Amino acid sequence: MKLALYLPNFRTEVTIKELEDLTDLAEELDFDSVWTLDRIVVPEASDREELQYTFGMMDNLPHALPVQARGQWFQGYPLLPWLAARTSKVRIGQSIIDTPFRAPGVLAAELATIDHLSGGRLNVGLGAGWMPEEFAAASAADIFPKRHKHVRETIEVLQGVWGNDLFEYHGEFADFDRCGFGAKPLQQPRPPIFMSGLKDPLRSAKRITKYDLDGWIGIQDSPEGLAKWLTAIDEQFEEIGSPKRSKDLEICSMIWTVITEEETDQSTAGGVASNLLVGTEKQLTDRLKAYKEAGLTMPLIWPPFTDVPVSKTLDDLKRIKNDILPKVEAA
């Protein structure tokens, strides 16, 4: 099992110094990767729990974000070149890039540059977004009903730009004649592409197969839910005659993580739980063993939005890497 850090750039209060300390430690501990979070805005309606959808469109969560509208968070995408310059070993990525907020051709060229800046350490996470209010703020309100199509077109543009000296594309969201886009990514044939979790196993299986994607990223998945999902997607791979299987993919999930001194109720009854990787060292060890058995290959260790200082997370990361992971790997 690999370890990844989900950098808490999206918090009501966070400093660059804290992001530096977390990144430096992930590099020192030989984590596989460091990922940033994509959030353009927090609508004021969120403070009143009046968003159109629940957080992440997940069941049993409030119609609100866990960060205040007046919060001082940092944008995740500009942090990627910063991470490229600050690190030398860990891979870097954004989980996930909401494609409707970016022009596909521009994104393809920018990501190729970032791959060079990082020495070929870029992972590309792609998804559709979920918050209509954010689409409006990004001048993309008209795309919201067709956001999944935008993701598909973006993948096609990325792969076309990266794989050809000159490339043209004629779709709904990108329409251009033959152009050169500058340097190709350093990684060949291209950087790994991860898709965000779709609720429909058939749609996921078709997308992974069609575009030969490399990984899948979920959010707050329980071991039981993950095992059920991977079984379902493997059944769909087989049904459509795909050579792909879930074992061929990097299977990730963004999971809030804290080591506690007292045992924590980790039950998942009633929907998405916030305490899946919150508990004592033994509880986290047992839970990570269950995740490994279910098929998770890389948890994205996600410091909670509030109540856990970065100094505590720094200590937790050391314990996870040095004390917990060896027991998980020995199981």
Stockholm file with secondary structure:
# STOCKHOLM 1.0

chainA/1-331         MKLALYLPNFRTEVTIKELEDLTDLAEELDFDSVWTLDRIVVPEASDREELQYTFGMMDNLPHALPVQARGQWFQGYPLLPWLAARTSKVRIGQSIIDTPFRAPGVLAAELATIDHLSGGRLNVGLGAGWMPEEFAAASAADIFPKRHKHVRETIEVLQGVWGNDLFEYHGEFADFDRCGFGAKPLQQPRPPIFMSGLKDPLRSAKRITKYDLDGWIGIQDSPEGLAKWLTAIDEQFEEIGSPKRSKDLEICSMIWTVITEEETDQSTAGGVASNLLVGTEKQLTDRLKAYKEAGLTMPLIWPPFTDVPVSKTLDDLKRIKNDILPKVEAA
#=GR chainA/1-331 SS CCCEEECCCSSSBCCHHHHHHHHHHHHHTTCSEEEECCCCCCCHHHHTTCCSSCGGGCTTCCSSCSSCTTCBCCCSTTHHHHHHHHCSSSEEEETTEEGGGSCHHHHHHHHHHHHHHTTSCBCEEEECCCCHHHHHHTTCGGGGGGHHHHHHHHHHHHHHHHHCSSEEEESSSCEEEEECCSSCCSSSSCCCEEEECCSCHHHHHHHHHHHTCCEEEEESCCHHHHHHHHHHHHHHHHHTTCSCCGGGSEEEEEEEEEECSSCCCCCCTTSCCSCTEEECHHHHHHHHHHHHHHTCCEEEEECCSSSCCHHHHHHHHHHIIIIIHHHHHHC
#=GC SS_cons         CCCEEECCCSSSBCCHHHHHHHHHHHHHTTCSEEEECCCCCCCHHHHTTCCSSCGGGCTTCCSSCSSCTTCBCCCSTTHHHHHHHHCSSSEEEETTEEGGGSCHHHHHHHHHHHHHHTTSCBCEEEECCCCHHHHHHTTCGGGGGGHHHHHHHHHHHHHHHHHCSSEEEESSSCEEEEECCSSCCSSSSCCCEEEECCSCHHHHHHHHHHHTCCEEEEESCCHHHHHHHHHHHHHHHHHTTCSCCGGGSEEEEEEEEEECSSCCCCCCTTSCCSCTEEECHHHHHHHHHHHHHHTCCEEEEECCSSSCCHHHHHHHHHHIIIIIHHHHHHC
//
